[in-house]
Amino acid sequence: MLIRKYILLSVMVISFPVCSQDIEHSKKLAQEVPIADVHRHVQRWVSPELLKKQMEKSNVKWSGAVGAPFGPYDTMSYLDLLKNQYIPTIGQVELGSIFDQYGAAGLIDMNVKTYKELLANAEHLFANGKVKGFGELILNNKISNPNVSFRRKVKINSAPIEAMFTIADQHKGFVQIHSEDDPDSVDELKSLSTKFKNTSIILSHCMFSSDVNRIKNLLESYSNMFCEMSARSRSHFMNPDSERAKLWVVYGENFVKEEWVQLIEEFPTRFMVGTDTYNPKIDFEKNIKEIREGLLSALQPATIELVAYKNAVRVMRLE
């Protein structure tokens, strides 16, 4: 009994402090590592030339993976200038148009003309390598959007969304979905993940979830689900000290929530980063600074490279 107690006590006092040299290495690497920004809206106030300039200044090697909901609606000029550094997608503008015309009900109606045109166009663009995926498909933002008229919640595995998944699955593409973590929405995502195993599902903003265990369970059970961490930084909120912001914010320039660091380190191949410049008030450079100094610098060196760009390169088949 005495021996057993001694062993237990010894186990309890053993600790594995993080080496200060490793911490400094992480901080240095976080400043230098290239970034794949997988949630960059190229709105009308960001020309292809300005985007290129911003990327070069901040060492962002790839950018895009979502649409331009406020125009320009044709983003081919960004692809023409940036070549394989731009991540082209389809679907966000079209779903925005459907929502404007028909409301939430239109988003699950396969008979809407815009859907038929979208699907036909997507087949052509995927086949010719002009798009990498669908997104951002905003299907549940009932509390995560400040504009009440823009909010909606619809069935995620509806017929038109499944049709998009069918196309993405054939081409090993990805689908980036904005959904909150309501249990029914999570179940619908699980259904799509199971049915379309070749399709990578990118969870925009990691579902704005504050439930780390819920995300952990998803990542454990569904290998084609990934989290991108845009709009989880302090600078994205007008009042970062509000109760909602405190719930949703994960990192800032000089901090990161430890439970999220632990989750990312447990699933280092399943996280990505983004800036989500959805309006001109979002400070792109400040956001990149938050990503580097708050989020990435808290991770192990090998994890930093995965989250910063290697996961995106693998999943989105970037060059």
C-alpha positions in Angstrom: 0.0 0.0 0.0 2.8 2.4 0.8 4.5 1.7 -2.5 1.3 2.3 -4.3 0.8 5.6 -2.6 4.3 6.7 -3.4 3.8 5.8 -7.1 0.6 7.8 -7.3 2.2 10.8 -5.6 5.1 10.6 -8.0 2.8 10.6 -11.0 0.9 13.6 -9.6 3.9 15.8 -9.2 5.4 15.0 -12.6 5.1 18.0 -15.0 6.3 18.7 -18.5 7.1 22.5 -18.7 7.2 24.0 -22.1 10.8 24.9 -22.9 11.4 28.6 -23.3 13.4 27.9 -26.4 10.3 26.2 -27.9 8.1 29.2 -27.0 10.6 31.6 -28.7 10.7 29.3 -31.8 6.9 29.4 -32.0 6.8 33.1 -31.8 9.4 33.5 -34.4 7.9 31.0 -36.8 4.4 32.5 -36.3 5.8 35.8 -37.7 7.5 34.2 -40.7 5.3 31.4 -41.8 3.2 32.0 -45.0 -0.5 32.0 -44.5 -3.4 30.6 -46.5 -6.3 33.0 -45.9 -9.3 30.6 -46.5 -12.0 33.2 -45.8 -11.1 36.3 -47.8 -14.0 38.1 -49.4 -12.8 40.1 -52.4 -15.4 42.9 -52.3 -15.7 45.8 -54.6 -13.4 47.9 -52.3 -10.5 45.5 -52.8 -9.3 45.4 -56.4 -7.2 42.5 -57.6 -4.1 44.8 -57.5 -4.8 45.8 -53.9 -5.4 42.2 -52.8 -2.0 41.3 -54.3 -0.3 44.1 -52.5 -1.9 43.3 -49.2 -1.0 39.6 -49.6 2.6 40.4 -50.4 2.9 42.8 -47.5 1.5 40.3 -44.9 3.1 37.1 -46.4 -0.3 35.7 -47.3 0.5 33.3 -50.1 -3.1 32.1 -50.8 -6.4 33.9 -50.5 -10.1 33.4 -51.2 -12.2 30.3 -50.7 -15.3 32.4 -50.3 -17.3 34.7 -52.6 -17.8 38.4 -53.0 -21.4 39.0 -51.8 -21.3 42.8 -52.4 -19.6 42.5 -55.8 -17.7 42.2 -58.0 -19.8 39.2 -58.7 -17.3 37.8 -61.3 -14.0 37.1 -59.5 -12.1 35.8 -62.5 -10.0 39.0 -62.6 -8.5 38.0 -59.2 -7.7 34.5 -60.6 -6.2 36.1 -63.8 -3.9 38.3 -61.7 -3.0 36.0 -58.8 -3.1 32.6 -60.7 -2.8 29.7 -58.3 -2.6 32.0 -55.3 -6.3 32.8 -55.5 -8.7 30.1 -54.2 -11.8 30.4 -56.5 -15.2 29.3 -55.3 -18.8 29.5 -56.5 -22.2 29.6 -54.8 -22.1 32.5 -52.3 -23.3 35.2 -54.8 -26.0 32.9 -56.2 -27.4 32.0 -52.8 -27.4 35.6 -51.9 -29.4 36.4 -54.9 -31.9 33.6 -54.2 -32.3 34.8 -50.6 -32.9 38.4 -51.8 -35.6 37.2 -54.2 -37.3 34.4 -52.4 -36.2 34.5 -48.8 -35.1 31.5 -46.8 -37.6 29.2 -48.5 -35.9 29.8 -51.8 -32.6 28.4 -50.5 -34.1 24.9 -50.2 -36.1 25.0 -53.5 -34.4 23.0 -56.2 -36.8 24.5 -58.8 -35.4 28.0 -58.5 -33.9 29.0 -61.8 -30.7 30.5 -60.2 -30.0 27.1 -58.7 -30.3 25.3 -62.0 -27.9 27.8 -63.6 -25.5 27.6 -60.7 -25.3 23.8 -60.9 -24.7 23.8 -64.6 -22.1 26.5 -64.4 -20.4 24.7 -61.5 -20.0 21.4 -63.5 -18.2 23.4 -66.2 -16.0 25.4 -63.9 -14.9 22.4 -61.8 -14.2 20.4 -64.9 -11.9 23.2 -66.3 -10.2 23.8 -63.0 -11.7 27.3 -62.6 -13.1 26.7 -59.1 -11.9 24.7 -56.1 -15.1 24.5 -54.2 -18.4 26.0 -53.1 -18.7 28.7 -50.5 -19.4 30.5 -48.4 -22.9 29.0 -48.2 -24.6 30.9 -45.5 -27.4 28.5 -44.2 -27.7 29.3 -40.5 -26.7 32.7 -39.3 -29.8 33.4 -37.2 -27.8 35.1 -34.4 -24.3 35.4 -35.8 -25.1 38.3 -38.2 -25.7 41.8 -36.9 -28.1 42.6 -39.8 -31.5 41.1 -38.9 -32.7 41.2 -42.5 -29.7 39.0 -43.6 -30.4 36.3 -41.0 -31.8 32.9 -42.0 -31.8 29.3 -40.9 -32.6 26.5 -43.4 -32.2 22.8 -43.7 -28.5 22.2 -44.6 -28.9 18.9 -46.3 -31.7 20.1 -48.6 -31.9 19.0 -52.3 -30.0 21.9 -53.8 -27.2 21.8 -51.2 -26.9 18.0 -51.8 -26.7 18.7 -55.5 -23.7 21.0 -54.9 -22.1 18.3 -52.7 -22.5 15.8 -55.5 -20.5 18.0 -57.9 -17.9 18.7 -55.3 -17.6 15.0 -54.4 -17.0 14.1 -58.1 -14.1 16.6 -58.3 -12.7 16.1 -54.7 -13.6 19.7 -54.0 -14.6 21.4 -50.8 -17.8 23.1 -49.5 -17.5 26.0 -47.0 -20.6 26.4 -44.9 -21.6 29.1 -42.5 -23.7 27.5 -39.8 -24.2 28.0 -36.1 -23.9 24.9 -33.9 -27.6 24.2 -33.3 -28.1 20.5 -32.7 -30.3 20.1 -35.8 -27.8 21.9 -38.1 -25.0 19.8 -36.7 -27.0 16.6 -37.4 -27.6 17.8 -41.0 -23.9 18.4 -41.5 -23.1 15.0 -40.1 -25.5 13.5 -42.7 -23.7 15.3 -45.5 -20.3 14.3 -44.2 -21.3 10.6 -44.2 -22.9 10.7 -47.6 -20.1 12.6 -49.4 -16.9 11.3 -48.1 -14.7 12.8 -50.9 -15.9 16.3 -50.0 -14.1 18.4 -47.4 -16.6 20.4 -45.3 -15.0 23.7 -44.1 -16.9 25.0 -41.1 -16.8 28.8 -41.4 -15.7 30.4 -38.1 -15.8 26.9 -36.6 -19.5 27.4 -36.3 -19.1 30.3 -33.9 -19.2 27.6 -31.3 -18.2 28.2 -27.8 -18.6 24.4 -27.0 -15.2 23.0 -27.5 -16.4 19.5 -26.7 -19.0 19.7 -29.5 -16.3 20.6 -32.0 -14.1 17.9 -30.6 -16.8 15.2 -31.1 -17.4 16.3 -34.6 -13.7 16.2 -35.6 -13.3 12.8 -33.9 -16.2 11.3 -35.7 -16.1 12.9 -39.2 -12.7 13.0 -40.9 -13.8 15.2 -43.7 -14.8 18.1 -41.5 -12.5 21.1 -40.9 -12.6 24.3 -38.9 -11.5 27.7 -40.1 -11.0 30.3 -37.4 -11.9 33.6 -39.1 -14.0 36.2 -37.3 -13.1 34.6 -33.9 -10.6 37.5 -33.2 -11.2 40.5 -31.0 -10.9 43.0 -33.7 -14.0 41.6 -35.5 -16.3 42.9 -32.9 -17.5 46.5 -32.5 -17.8 45.8 -28.7 -15.3 43.0 -27.9 -16.2 43.2 -24.3 -19.9 42.4 -24.8 -21.1 39.0 -23.5 -21.6 37.6 -27.0 -18.1 38.7 -28.1 -16.6 37.1 -24.9 -18.3 33.9 -25.8 -17.2 33.9 -29.5 -13.7 35.5 -29.4 -10.9 32.9 -29.3 -7.8 35.1 -29.9 -6.5 38.6 -30.0 -3.1 40.2 -30.5 -1.8 39.1 -27.2 -4.0 36.2 -26.0 -5.7 33.0 -27.0 -8.1 30.8 -25.1 -6.2 27.8 -23.8 -9.0 25.3 -24.4 -8.9 26.1 -28.1 -5.1 25.7 -28.1 -5.5 22.3 -26.6 -8.2 21.4 -29.2 -6.1 22.5 -32.1 -3.1 20.6 -30.8 -5.3 17.5 -30.5 -6.4 17.9 -34.1 -3.6 19.8 -35.8 -4.5 18.7 -39.3 -8.1 20.0 -39.1 -7.8 23.7 -38.5 -7.2 26.7 -40.9 -7.2 30.5 -40.6 -8.9 33.3 -42.4 -9.6 37.1 -42.1 -13.3 37.4 -43.2 -13.1 41.0 -44.6 -16.8 41.1 -45.1 -17.0 44.9 -44.7 -14.5 47.7 -45.3 -14.2 48.3 -41.5 -12.4 45.1 -41.0 -8.7 45.9 -40.7 -6.9 43.2 -42.7 -3.4 43.8 -41.4 -4.6 44.0 -37.8 -6.4 40.7 -38.3 -3.3 39.0 -39.7 -1.4 40.4 -36.7 -3.9 38.8 -34.4 -3.6 35.5 -36.2 0.2 35.5 -36.0 0.7 36.9 -32.5 -2.4 35.6 -30.7 -3.3 32.3 -32.3 -0.3 30.8 -34.2 2.4 31.8 -31.7 0.6 29.8 -29.0 1.0 26.5 -31.0 3.8 24.0 -31.4 6.0 24.8 -34.4 4.8 21.8 -36.4 1.2 22.8 -35.7 1.8 26.4 -36.7 2.7 25.4 -40.2 -0.3 23.0 -40.6 -2.8 25.6 -39.4 -1.2 28.6 -41.2 -1.1 27.0 -44.6 -0.3 23.2 -45.0 -3.8 22.0 -44.1 -5.3 24.4 -46.7 -2.8 23.3 -49.3 -3.7 19.7 -48.8 -7.4 20.0 -48.4 -8.0 22.6 -51.1 -5.3 21.2 -53.4 -3.4 24.5 -53.7 -0.2 24.9 -55.6 
